Amino acid sequence: DKKSDEKKSDEKKEEPAKEEVKKEEPKKEEPKKEEVKKEEPKKEESKKDDKPIEEKKKEETKQPENKKPMPRKLPGIGKVDGVRLPGQKWRVHDIRRPHPPVVTPGELSTYDKPGTPPSDAIVLFDGKDLSNWCHISPENPNDLLEAQWKVQDGYFEVTPGSGNLLTIDSFGSCQLHIEWQTPESARGDSQGRGNRGIFFMDAFEVQVLDSFKNRTYADGQAGAMYGQYPPMVNASREPGKWQVYDIVFEAPRFSLDDKLEKPAKLTLMHNGVFLHNAREYYGPTGGGGLQQYRPLSPAAPIRIQNHGNPVRFRNVWIRPLPP
């Protein structure tokens, strides 16, 4: 009986031990709960990590308070390391190369109204007076006489017996614009119809003539380099219509010992049509034969020839060009 009682007592003692083990089991689960709790802060940390990245980006774009902001970059206008151009001191797209001056172009003429010159042109006739023109005295070539040609309704026209008309100023290489008109009722034929000549440096003539259905020798019609080259085409308007010459004249160049280095050249547009393109003069023009080049001054007056035929002129301007 004692043994049975001892066994029972031992069993009772063991039972609470088992309960203790059961109580310890939840304690083992505690670390798992702690792991879950640890994961939660990790998520919070990842959210917290995103904020500093955004803040860093903002900080990168911000300029320091003590540093001035960079000026705005200008559009590309050239460079300094381009290939050097042959015979020039400049390079391709050289940013240091001076820019050309700005010129405001003029308005084109209509039949009723002459156009206007570009802003840098010298106006030789503005429709009002001939203050930029003169005559050479027949008695003394050193004396200039007041221009006697008739000015009327915005044009000027030859006065019989008054002689050739010359500019007071002298010009070498230049761009000349001049408009001319022959009478509506055509009179005469060949060289006797609207004949005039425009001379550069008092030596190189461009022919003015009514060449509308008017047969004459080829190197004497309107736009001819008189006596040397006919125009490439006949671009004449009918009599009574305003004709337009746009001329680029390149003066001849001579060396210091008076030898010809470069002959005179002419580029001419008649009513917007090319008649000559940088064509060279053989020498000064004349009525017969070829004249040889002789030393000339670098500049001379523009001369309009008086041939007796009635021809009107308007809107005359010139732009000197570098030699």
C-alpha positions as CSV (number, residue, x, y, z in Angstrom):
1,D,0.0,0.0,0.0
2,K,2.8,2.4,0.8
3,K,4.3,1.7,-2.6
4,S,1.0,2.4,-4.3
5,D,0.7,5.6,-2.4
6,E,4.2,6.6,-3.4
7,K,3.5,5.9,-7.0
8,K,0.3,8.0,-6.8
9,S,2.2,10.8,-5.2
10,D,4.9,10.5,-7.9
11,E,2.3,10.7,-10.6
12,K,0.8,13.8,-9.0
13,K,4.3,15.3,-8.9
14,E,4.9,14.5,-12.6
15,E,1.6,16.0,-13.7
16,P,2.6,19.5,-12.8
17,A,5.9,19.0,-14.6
18,K,4.0,18.2,-17.8
19,E,1.9,21.3,-17.3
20,E,5.1,23.3,-17.0
21,V,6.2,21.9,-20.4
22,K,3.0,23.0,-21.9
23,K,3.4,26.4,-20.5
24,E,6.8,26.6,-22.0
25,E,5.5,25.9,-25.5
26,P,3.9,29.3,-25.9
27,K,7.2,30.8,-24.8
28,K,8.9,29.1,-27.8
29,E,6.3,30.7,-30.1
30,E,7.3,34.1,-28.8
31,P,10.4,34.4,-31.0
32,K,8.1,33.8,-34.1
33,K,5.9,36.7,-33.0
34,E,9.1,38.7,-32.5
35,E,10.1,37.9,-36.0
36,V,6.8,39.2,-37.4
37,K,7.3,42.3,-35.3
38,K,10.8,42.7,-36.8
39,E,9.5,42.4,-40.3
40,E,7.1,45.2,-39.8
41,P,9.7,47.8,-39.0
42,K,11.6,46.6,-42.1
43,K,8.7,47.7,-44.2
44,E,8.6,51.0,-42.4
45,E,12.4,51.3,-43.1
46,S,11.9,50.8,-46.8
47,K,9.3,53.6,-46.9
48,K,11.7,55.8,-44.9
49,D,14.5,54.9,-47.4
50,D,12.4,56.3,-50.4
51,K,12.1,59.7,-48.9
52,P,15.8,60.5,-48.7
53,I,16.2,59.6,-52.4
54,E,13.6,62.1,-53.4
55,E,15.2,64.6,-51.1
56,K,18.6,63.9,-52.6
57,K,17.3,64.6,-56.1
58,K,15.9,67.9,-55.0
59,E,19.2,68.8,-53.3
60,E,21.1,67.9,-56.5
61,T,19.0,70.4,-58.6
62,K,19.3,73.1,-56.0
63,Q,22.1,75.6,-56.4
64,P,24.1,76.5,-53.3
65,E,23.0,79.7,-51.8
66,N,26.5,81.3,-52.2
67,K,26.9,80.2,-55.9
68,K,25.5,82.2,-58.8
69,P,23.2,80.3,-61.3
70,M,24.8,79.4,-64.6
71,P,23.9,81.8,-67.4
72,R,21.6,80.5,-70.2
73,K,23.5,78.8,-73.0
74,L,23.2,80.6,-76.3
75,P,22.3,78.9,-79.6
76,G,25.4,77.7,-81.5
77,I,26.7,80.6,-83.6
78,G,30.1,79.3,-84.6
79,K,33.3,77.7,-83.4
80,V,37.0,78.4,-82.9
81,D,38.5,75.2,-84.1
82,G,37.2,74.9,-87.7
83,V,39.4,74.3,-90.7
84,R,41.4,77.4,-91.9
85,L,40.0,78.7,-95.2
86,P,42.6,78.9,-98.0
87,G,44.0,82.4,-98.5
88,Q,42.0,83.8,-95.5
89,K,42.8,84.4,-91.8
90,W,39.4,82.9,-90.9
91,R,38.3,79.4,-90.1
92,V,35.1,77.6,-91.2
93,H,32.2,78.9,-89.1
94,D,34.6,81.1,-87.2
95,I,32.8,82.7,-84.3
96,R,35.3,85.6,-84.3
97,R,34.6,86.6,-87.9
98,P,32.9,90.0,-88.2
99,H,29.3,90.0,-89.4
100,P,28.3,92.0,-92.5
101,P,26.3,95.2,-91.9
102,V,22.5,95.1,-92.2
103,V,21.0,96.7,-95.3
104,T,17.3,97.3,-95.7
105,P,16.3,96.5,-99.3
106,G,14.3,99.0,-101.3
107,E,10.9,98.5,-102.9
108,L,10.5,97.5,-106.6
109,S,9.3,99.9,-109.2
110,T,5.9,99.7,-110.9
111,Y,5.0,101.4,-114.2
112,D,3.4,104.3,-112.4
113,K,5.8,104.6,-109.5
114,P,9.6,104.3,-109.2
115,G,10.9,102.0,-106.5
116,T,13.1,102.9,-103.6
117,P,16.9,102.3,-103.2
118,P,18.5,100.1,-100.5
119,S,19.4,101.8,-97.3
120,D,23.1,102.1,-98.1
121,A,22.8,103.3,-101.6
122,I,23.8,106.8,-102.9
123,V,20.8,108.3,-104.6
124,L,21.9,110.0,-107.9
125,F,18.4,111.0,-108.9
126,D,15.4,111.1,-106.6
127,G,12.9,112.5,-109.0
128,K,13.3,116.1,-107.9
129,D,16.5,117.6,-109.2
130,L,19.9,117.0,-110.8
131,S,22.0,118.3,-107.9
132,N,24.3,115.2,-108.2
133,W,25.0,115.8,-111.9
134,C,26.8,118.3,-114.1
135,H,28.2,119.1,-117.5
136,I,31.9,119.6,-118.5
137,S,32.5,123.0,-119.8
138,P,33.4,122.9,-123.6
139,E,35.9,125.7,-123.0
140,N,37.7,124.3,-120.0
141,P,37.5,120.6,-119.0
142,N,38.4,121.6,-115.4
143,D,35.1,123.6,-115.1
144,L,31.9,121.9,-114.1
145,L,28.6,123.4,-115.2
146,E,25.1,123.0,-113.6
147,A,23.1,120.2,-115.2
148,Q,20.7,121.5,-117.9
149,W,18.7,118.4,-118.6
150,K,14.9,118.7,-118.1
151,V,13.4,117.4,-114.8
152,Q,9.7,116.6,-115.0
153,D,7.1,114.2,-113.3
154,G,9.8,112.3,-111.5
155,Y,12.1,111.7,-114.5
156,F,14.9,113.6,-116.3
157,E,15.3,113.9,-120.1
158,V,18.0,115.3,-122.4
159,T,17.8,118.9,-123.4
160,P,19.0,119.4,-127.0
161,G,22.4,121.0,-127.2
162,S,23.2,120.5,-123.5
163,G,25.9,117.9,-123.9
164,N,26.7,114.7,-121.9
165,L,25.5,114.4,-118.3
166,L,28.1,113.3,-115.7
167,T,27.9,112.6,-112.0
168,I,29.8,115.0,-109.8
169,D,31.2,112.2,-107.7
170,S,33.6,109.5,-109.1
171,F,33.1,105.8,-108.9
172,G,35.1,102.7,-109.6
173,S,33.7,99.2,-109.0
174,C,30.0,99.7,-108.3
175,Q,26.4,98.4,-108.5
176,L,24.3,100.8,-110.6
177,H,20.5,100.8,-110.9
178,I,18.9,102.9,-113.6
179,E,15.5,102.9,-115.3
180,W,15.0,104.3,-118.8
181,Q,12.1,104.8,-121.3
182,T,12.0,105.5,-125.0
183,P,9.0,107.3,-126.6
184,E,5.8,105.4,-127.0
185,S,5.6,106.4,-130.6
186,A,8.8,104.8,-132.0
187,R,10.7,107.1,-134.4
188,G,13.7,106.2,-136.5
189,D,15.3,102.8,-136.9
190,S,18.6,100.9,-136.0
191,Q,20.9,103.2,-134.0
192,G,18.6,106.2,-134.6
193,R,15.9,105.0,-132.2
194,G,16.2,105.8,-128.4
195,N,20.0,105.8,-128.5
196,R,22.0,106.5,-125.4
197,G,25.1,105.1,-123.7
198,I,26.0,104.7,-120.0
199,F,29.8,104.9,-119.4
200,F,31.8,103.7,-116.5
201,M,35.1,105.3,-115.7
202,D,34.4,107.4,-118.9
203,A,35.7,104.4,-120.9
204,F,33.4,101.3,-120.8
205,E,30.0,101.7,-122.4
206,V,26.7,99.8,-121.9
207,Q,24.3,100.6,-124.8
208,V,20.8,102.0,-124.3
209,L,18.6,101.6,-127.3
210,D,15.0,100.9,-128.3
211,S,15.6,97.3,-129.4
212,F,12.0,96.2,-129.5
213,K,11.5,94.9,-133.1
214,N,14.3,97.2,-134.2
215,R,17.0,95.5,-136.1
216,T,20.6,96.7,-135.7
217,Y,24.1,95.2,-135.4
218,A,24.2,92.7,-132.5
219,D,26.9,94.4,-130.4
220,G,25.1,97.7,-130.6
221,Q,21.6,96.8,-129.4
222,A,20.2,97.4,-125.8
223,G,22.4,95.9,-123.2
224,A,25.4,95.4,-125.4
225,M,29.0,95.9,-124.2
226,Y,29.2,98.3,-127.1
227,G,31.3,97.1,-130.0
228,Q,32.5,94.1,-128.1
229,Y,29.8,91.7,-126.9
230,P,26.1,91.5,-127.8
231,P,23.7,90.6,-124.9
232,M,22.9,86.9,-124.4
233,V,19.2,87.7,-125.2
234,N,17.0,90.6,-126.2
235,A,14.9,91.4,-123.1
236,S,13.5,94.7,-124.4
237,R,10.0,95.9,-123.6
238,E,7.9,97.7,-126.1
239,P,8.4,101.5,-126.6
240,G,6.9,103.6,-123.9
241,K,7.5,101.0,-121.1
242,W,10.0,101.6,-118.4
243,Q,13.2,99.4,-118.8
244,V,15.4,98.5,-115.9
245,Y,19.1,98.0,-115.8
246,D,20.9,96.5,-112.8
247,I,24.6,96.6,-113.4
248,V,27.6,95.4,-111.5
249,F,30.8,96.9,-112.9
250,E,34.3,95.8,-111.8
251,A,36.9,98.4,-112.5
252,P,40.2,97.3,-114.1
253,R,43.3,97.1,-111.8
254,F,46.7,98.2,-112.7
255,S,50.1,97.6,-111.0
256,L,52.3,100.4,-109.7
257,D,54.2,100.4,-113.0
258,D,50.8,100.8,-114.9
259,K,50.6,97.2,-116.2
260,L,47.1,95.6,-116.4
261,E,46.6,93.1,-113.6
262,K,42.8,92.6,-114.0
263,P,40.5,93.7,-116.9
264,A,37.2,95.5,-116.4
265,K,34.2,93.2,-116.0
266,L,30.4,93.6,-116.4
267,T,27.4,91.8,-115.1
268,L,24.1,93.1,-116.4
269,M,20.4,92.3,-115.8
270,H,17.9,93.9,-118.2
271,N,14.3,93.8,-116.9
272,G,15.4,91.0,-114.5
273,V,17.1,88.9,-117.3
274,F,20.8,88.2,-117.3
275,L,22.6,89.6,-120.4
276,H,26.2,89.4,-119.2
277,N,27.8,87.5,-116.3
278,A,31.2,88.8,-115.2
279,R,32.2,89.3,-118.8
280,E,35.5,91.0,-119.5
281,Y,36.0,94.1,-121.6
282,Y,38.8,93.8,-124.2
283,G,39.6,97.4,-123.4
284,P,37.8,100.8,-123.5
285,T,34.9,100.8,-125.9
286,G,34.8,102.9,-129.1
287,G,33.1,103.3,-132.4
288,G,35.6,101.3,-134.4
289,G,38.3,98.8,-133.7
290,L,39.6,97.6,-130.4
291,Q,41.3,100.0,-128.0
292,Q,44.1,98.8,-125.7
293,Y,44.0,99.2,-122.0
294,R,45.7,102.3,-120.8
295,P,46.4,103.4,-117.2
296,L,43.2,104.8,-115.7
297,S,42.3,106.5,-112.5
298,P,40.8,104.1,-109.9
299,A,37.5,106.1,-110.2
300,A,35.7,108.4,-112.6
301,P,32.2,109.9,-113.1
302,I,29.3,107.9,-114.5
303,R,28.5,109.5,-117.9
304,I,25.2,109.4,-119.8
305,Q,25.7,110.1,-123.4
306,N,23.7,112.7,-125.3
307,H,22.9,111.2,-128.7
308,G,20.0,113.5,-129.6
309,N,17.3,110.9,-129.2
310,P,14.6,111.6,-126.5
311,V,15.1,109.1,-123.6
312,R,13.9,109.5,-120.1
313,F,15.6,108.3,-116.9
314,R,14.4,107.8,-113.3
315,N,15.2,106.0,-110.0
316,V,19.0,106.2,-110.4
317,W,21.1,104.9,-107.4
318,I,24.6,103.5,-106.9
319,R,26.4,101.3,-104.4
320,P,30.2,101.6,-104.4
321,L,31.9,98.1,-104.2
322,P,35.4,97.2,-102.9
323,P,38.0,97.0,-105.7
